[in-house]
Amino acid sequence: MRLPPAIIASTEEVLREVLRFTGPADSTLSRYFREHPRLGGRERGVIAEAVYGLLRNKSVYTNFVESGVGPMMRRMTLLGLADAAGVDALAGLSEEERVWLERVMQIDRTTLPAALRANLPEWLFAKLVERDGEAATLELAQAMNRPAPLDLRVNAIKADRAAVVAELAEAPILCEAMPYAPLGIRIIKKPALQNLPLFKNGSIEVQDEGSQVLSQIVGAKRGEMIVDFCAGAGGKTLSLGAAMRNTGRLYAFDVSDKRLAKLKPRLARSGLSNVHPVAIAHENDAKVKRLAGKIDRVLVDAPCSGLGTLRRNPDVKWRQTPQAVAELNEKQLSILNAAARLVKPGGRLVYATCSILDEENEGIVAQFLAAREDFSLRPMHEVLAEQKIDLEMSDYLKLLPHKHQTDGFFAAVLERKK
């Protein structure tokens, strides 16, 4: 595919907007494509690939553009497009630009300093190196720098995994059963999912394997009362509802009407009738307090830095700051304390994040347990054995892309003493 100067200009225009980091990159791209309907599907694909490639490799690109001629943003754009489509696909380059690009593209990136190869902001790279060492940090960073696969969860109240795999194979869509999540399927090559009958009839949902494992360790049972405290668009809510076999009562709490609105069409497809979405103003809302001491299990997938999701959202690492993480820590502890009030004696509270930082994970759990003698930590290896999940963990669930091929997830299971 030959990329004319107009496509290069469009890529530069949207890239300039994305790099202001005023909002998520996917939202910025979606808005840009809506405003420029003349861009075809292939053009949009190449532009998105170039933008995401730059976000993943920003440290390396910033280093490379120190050489060359012309405006820096154009050089960044050309690097992104060259990585996505090849130098020969770029039309309208000056001779100087072509020579520079060809020279830069020949650099062996494996020989660059570790801090550059990690493509992480300095504060985050330093923090992870201090905790894990340089080699382990680099291994993690490089895994987070690869795009995530497409993971699906089979809706157990509508289908079983073997039948879904067989139907996908007829499509033909290459897929494989996941190692940890019993209802999980990993797609080898991403199809247009929304057109599949299996998707339309609610037999499958998009959900990362790590998120599926997290839903499992809640241990939801038939007839229970369960709360998904920070439900968002409801991926985990739907898997909990199916685990309850559409019985009992499952509350989906969230402070965002917008996020809960995204749950509604998914809920309609799923066939679940035991889910009750509830918009709350904050964690201490009266709607929360009226359920105090009545709930069997509460899942708190807390608002966090999102640094475990960089395979999907590479812009997060450049938008996040140490100050923002510190503010989140206060919110995380407040939400966990509020959610704990709902749990009845003998009930279970699961605290989780999609972060890789100790201060959002073990740090919050330690603070909570220090102040709450009525809760104790249930070792994760016991919970995983109970759920027949073949994962080696000790006290906590810690999933990482380079070890488990999932997003970065943390979870702790806390139980209220009888």
N, C-alpha and C positions, 0 to 999 in steps of 0.2 A: 504494500500500500504506500503510494507516494503522498507525502504530506506537503501541501502547498503552503506558501507564506501565510495565507489567511488562518490556517490551523495553528501554525506556530504563534501567530499574534493572539489567537484566542486562548491558547495555553498560557501564554505570558500574562494575559489579562486576568484569568481566573487564579493563576498562581500568585499574582500580586495580592489578590484579595485573601486567599487562603493563608498566606504568610503574615497577614496582620494578626492572625490568631484571635479574632474577635468572637469566633464561634467554631463549632465542630466542622472539620473539613468536608465531611459527607453532605452536611446541610448546605454549605457554601457551593459545592459542586452541583447539587440538585437544583438549587435556585438559579445558578448560572445557566444550566442546561434548559430550564423552563423558560428563561428569558431569551434564549437563543435557539428557538425550535428548528432553525434551518440546519443545525448540526445533526448529521445522521448518526445512527447507532455505532458504526465503526469509528467515526471521528470522536464521538463521546468516549468510547472505550479507550482509545489511544491517549486522549487528554487526561482522563482519570488515571490511567496507568502511569503517565509521566508525573502527575501531581503526587500520587501516592509513593512513587519511586523516589521522588525528591524528599518527601517527608521521612521516608525510611532512611535515606542516605544523606541527610542534610549536612552532617559534619564533613563527610568526604566531599560533597559537592562544593560546600563553602570553601574548603581548602583548594579544590581544583580551580575555582573561578578567580582565584587571586592572580592566576596567569591569564593570558588571552587579552582580547581587545573588545571595545564596545561596552554598552551598558551591562552591569552585573546581572540584572534580572533576565536579560535576554540570554546571557551565557548559562544561567541556571536552567532556563527553559530548554535550551538546546541540549544540555546534558541529560535532562529528564527524558526528552523525546528520543535522544540517541540511545539511551538505555532501553527505552520501551520499543523502539521500532528500527534502530540501526541508523548509522550516519548517512548511508546511501538513500534512506527514505526521505531525508530532509531536503526540500527544494528551496531555491532562492538564497542559499548561503553565499557569503563572500568567500573568496579564496582563502583569506586569513582565517575566517571562522572554520572552514573545512579542515585546514591544516591543523589548527589548534585542537579541534574536536578529535580528529584521528589520533593525534599525539596523546591526548588525555585518555582516550578510550583504551589505549595500549598499556596504560599503567597497571601493574599487577597490584590489585588492592589488598591482597593478603600480606604484602610487605609493608603496608602503612603502619604507623604506631597504633597500639591497642586502643587508645582513647579515641582515635579517629574511626577505626574499624567498628567500634561499639556503636557509633552513631547515637550516643546518648548525651543529654546535657551534662555539663561538667559536674554539677552538684550531685546528680543521680549516679553517674559513673563512679565518683569518689566514694559515695555512700555504699554502693554495692561492692566495690573493691575492698573497702575496709572490712566489710562483713564476710565476704566469700572468697577474696583473693582475685587477682587479675584474670587468670585463666578461666575460672568458673564464671566470672562476670561476662567475659567475652563470649563464652559458649551460650549463656542465657540470652545475651543481647542479640547475637546472630540468629538464634531461633526466633526471637520476637520480631526480627527484621524480615522474616519470610511471611508471605500472605497465609492466612489461616485456611484450612480446608473447609468444605461445607459439611457440617454435621447435622443429622436429622434425628428426631426422636419419634418412634412409632407410638401412636396413641393406642394404648392397650385396651381401651373400651371399644375400639373400632376395628383393630387389626392385630396380627402378630408379625414379628420381625421376619420370619422365614418367608411368609407370603408376600410381604412388601418387597423384600430383596428380589424375589422371583419376578414380581410385576415390574420392578425397576429394570431388571435385566432384559425384559422383553421390549422396553422403550426404544432403544437399548441405552441404559445408563449404568456405567460401571460403578459398583459400590462394594463396601465390605462391612461386616459386622464389627462393632467396636470391642476392644478388649475389656473395658471396665463397666460401661453402662449396658445393662441387659437389653434395653430397648433402643440402643443407639446404632445408627448407620452412618458411615463416612462415605461421601460421594467423591469419586476419584476425579471426575471432570465436571465442573459446575454446569447444570442445565438451566433452562428457564423454568424454574420451579413452579411458579404460580399457574402455569398452563397444565400441569399434571393433574389428572383425575384424583390421584392419591392425596394431593395437597388440597384440592377444592373440596373433597368430601371429609377432610379433617383426619385422615389416617396418619398423616405425618406433619410434624412441626419442625421448624429450624431451631436447634438448640445445641450449643457446644457440649461436648462430652463432659467437660468439667462441671458445667452447670447441671447436667443430668445426674452426675454423681452426687452433687450437693443436694439436689432434691431428694435423692434416695436416702441420704443419711438423716433426713428429718424423721424417717421411719413411719410415715403416714399410714394409718390403718382405717379400715371401714368404720363408719359411724362416729368418728371422732370430731371434735371441734378444733380447727386449726386456723392459725393466722399467718398469712404471708405479709409481714409488716411493711416491707418496702417493695411492693409488687411490681412497680414499673409497668412495662408492656405485657407482663404476665407469663413469660416463658416458664418460670418455675411454678407459678400458680397452676398452670394447665397440667404440668407433670404431677403435682401433688394431688389435684382433683382426680386424675386418672388412677393414681396409686390408691386413692380412697374408694375406687370403683364407683364413683359418682354417688356416694352415700355421705352421711354426716353433713357438716357445714364448714365451708372454707371461706374465710374473709380475706379479700385482697385489699389491703390498705395502701394508699399512696397520697402524697401531698399534691401531685400533679394531675389535674383533670385530663390534660392532653395525653399523658402516658396511659391513664386508665381507659381513655377513648380508644387507644390502639388495641387494648385487650378485647374490646367488644366483638369485632369481627372474628378474631381468633377463637373466642369463647363460643360464638355461634357455630363455627365449623367443628369445634371439638365434640359437641354433643353433651357437654357437661351441664348439669343443672344444679350442682351443689356449690357453685362459686358465687360469692356475693361481693362485687366490687364496692368499695367505700372510700370516697374522697375525704381526707382529713386535713385540718388546717396545720397541724404540727403533731409531734409525737405525744403530747399531753392532751390532745383533743378529748372532749367528753365522750365521743363515740368509742375511743380506746378505753377510757377509764371504766365504762359500764361493763366491760368484759373482764375486769380484774379477777384473777383467781379462778377463771372458768375454762381456760383453754388447755387442751392436751399437749399441743405442740405449737411453737412459734418459730418461724424462720425470719431472721433479720439479715437480709442481704444489704448491708449498710451502704449509704453513699460513700464513695471512696475516690482515691486518685485515679483509678482505672488503669494503673500502670501494668496490670496483668493482661490487658487487652490490646497491646501495641501491635499485634499481628493484624488486627482489624482496624485499629484507630491509631495509626502512627503519629498523628498530630498531637495526641495527648501528652507525649513526653516533652514536647516543646511548649505546650500551653500550661503545664503544671509547674508549681513553684513550691519550695520548702515552706513558705509562709501559708500557702493555701492548704498544704497537707496538715500543718499544725492546727489550722482552723477546723479542718475536717475531723481531727482527733477529738476535739471537744464535742462536736455533733455526734460522732460515732458512740461515744460513751453515754451521752444523754439519751440517744435512741435505744441503746441496749438496756439501759436502766428502765426506760418507759415500757419496753416490750416485756421485760422480766416480770413486771407487775401482773401481766395477763396469765402467766403460767400457773397452773394449779399444782398443789403438792404432788410430787412424783412425775410431773410433766417435764417436757424437754424444750430447751431453748437452743437454737442453732444460730451462732453468730458467724457471718461470712462476709468476705470482700473479694473483689477481683483486683487485689493489690498484691505486690511482692514486698512491701515495706513492713518491717517488724512493728513500727510504731502504730500502724493501722490494724495490726493483726494480734500477735501475742501480747503486745503492749496494752491494748484495750482490754483484752480478756484478763490480764493480770490485775489491772486497776479495778475491774468489775468484781473479781473474786476476792480481792483484798477488802472490799467494802460490803460484800454480801456473803455472810456465813450460811445462808439458807440455800446456796447453790454450790455444786461441786462440778469439777471437770470430769467428763466421761472420756477415758482414753480412746483416741480415734481407732486404734487397732481393734478394740472390742466392738465398736460400732460397725466397722467395715466387715468384720467376721459375721456379725448379726445379719447384715444385709447381703452376705455372700459376694462381696466385692473383692476381687483379687488384687489388692494394692497394699504395698508395705508402707505403713505410717506408724508413728509412735503416738504422741498425745494429740496432734493436730493433723488436719488434712492440708497438705501443701502440694498443689499440682502446678507443674511448670512445663512450658512448651518444649524445652529441650529434653526433658525426661519422660513426659507423659503424652506429648503431642496434643495438649489441651491449652486453653488460655491459662494464665496464672491465677490460681484460686487458693484462698485460705478459708478454713472453717474450723470452728471449735464447737463441740457438743457439751452443753451445760445442763445439768439436771437439778430440778428443785427437790430438796430433801422432803421426805414424807413426814 
